[in-house]
Amino acid sequence: MTAVDVRARNREKAQRHYWRHREEIAERRHDPDYLARHRAYKVRERARHGDRIAARNAVTHSLERGEIRRGPCAECGAAAQAHHHRGYEPQFHLDVVWLCRTHHGKAHRMVVVAA
């Protein structure tokens, strides 16, 4: 099964879940306890991964402004995501390599194994 097939299957599964539970999901969006937990979660994530979030936002805003252009995957030529190969420090925010989802995951796994 290819990565495209897996993504399509997961998207269909998520859509089925949404339509099955849409009333619960709608209620949860207005539940003050849920909203407080969600805000706390977002604060924790910002504290843990603020550097990554800032780097991702920098790339997104540069793409929107036309300062950089999305390229094909450096490995296979497919549609690509930005990979911050030199880290998430501010001076490297726009220093990215374009990799497809498969190669991006492999690049992150290689870093973890090497560390």
Contacts in CASP RR format, 6 or more apart in sequence:
PFRMAT RR
TARGET T0000
AUTHOR 0000-0000-0000
METHOD contacts of the structure
MODEL  1
MTAVDVRARNREKAQRHYWRHREEIAERRHDPDYLARHRAYKVRERARHG
DRIAARNAVTHSLERGEIRRGPCAECGAAAQAHHHRGYEPQFHLDVVWLC
RTHHGKAHRMVVVAA
1 9 0 8 1.000
3 100 0 8 1.000
3 101 0 8 1.000
3 102 0 8 1.000
7 101 0 8 1.000
18 25 0 8 1.000
28 34 0 8 1.000
29 35 0 8 1.000
45 53 0 8 1.000
46 53 0 8 1.000
51 88 0 8 1.000
51 89 0 8 1.000
52 84 0 8 1.000
52 88 0 8 1.000
54 88 0 8 1.000
54 90 0 8 1.000
54 93 0 8 1.000
55 84 0 8 1.000
55 87 0 8 1.000
55 88 0 8 1.000
55 92 0 8 1.000
55 93 0 8 1.000
56 82 0 8 1.000
58 93 0 8 1.000
58 94 0 8 1.000
59 68 0 8 1.000
59 82 0 8 1.000
59 93 0 8 1.000
59 94 0 8 1.000
59 96 0 8 1.000
62 68 0 8 1.000
62 94 0 8 1.000
63 69 0 8 1.000
63 70 0 8 1.000
67 94 0 8 1.000
68 94 0 8 1.000
68 96 0 8 1.000
70 80 0 8 1.000
70 82 0 8 1.000
70 98 0 8 1.000
71 80 0 8 1.000
71 98 0 8 1.000
72 78 0 8 1.000
72 79 0 8 1.000
72 80 0 8 1.000
72 98 0 8 1.000
73 79 0 8 1.000
73 80 0 8 1.000
73 98 0 8 1.000
73 99 0 8 1.000
73 100 0 8 1.000
73 103 0 8 1.000
74 80 0 8 1.000
74 97 0 8 1.000
74 98 0 8 1.000
74 99 0 8 1.000
74 103 0 8 1.000
75 99 0 8 1.000
75 100 0 8 1.000
75 103 0 8 1.000
76 100 0 8 1.000
76 102 0 8 1.000
76 103 0 8 1.000
77 100 0 8 1.000
78 100 0 8 1.000
79 100 0 8 1.000
80 98 0 8 1.000
80 99 0 8 1.000
80 100 0 8 1.000
80 104 0 8 1.000
81 98 0 8 1.000
81 99 0 8 1.000
81 100 0 8 1.000
81 101 0 8 1.000
81 104 0 8 1.000
82 96 0 8 1.000
82 97 0 8 1.000
82 98 0 8 1.000
83 96 0 8 1.000
83 97 0 8 1.000
83 98 0 8 1.000
83 99 0 8 1.000
83 104 0 8 1.000
83 107 0 8 1.000
84 92 0 8 1.000
84 93 0 8 1.000
84 95 0 8 1.000
84 96 0 8 1.000
85 95 0 8 1.000
85 96 0 8 1.000
85 97 0 8 1.000
85 107 0 8 1.000
86 92 0 8 1.000
86 95 0 8 1.000
97 107 0 8 1.000
99 105 0 8 1.000
99 107 0 8 1.000
END
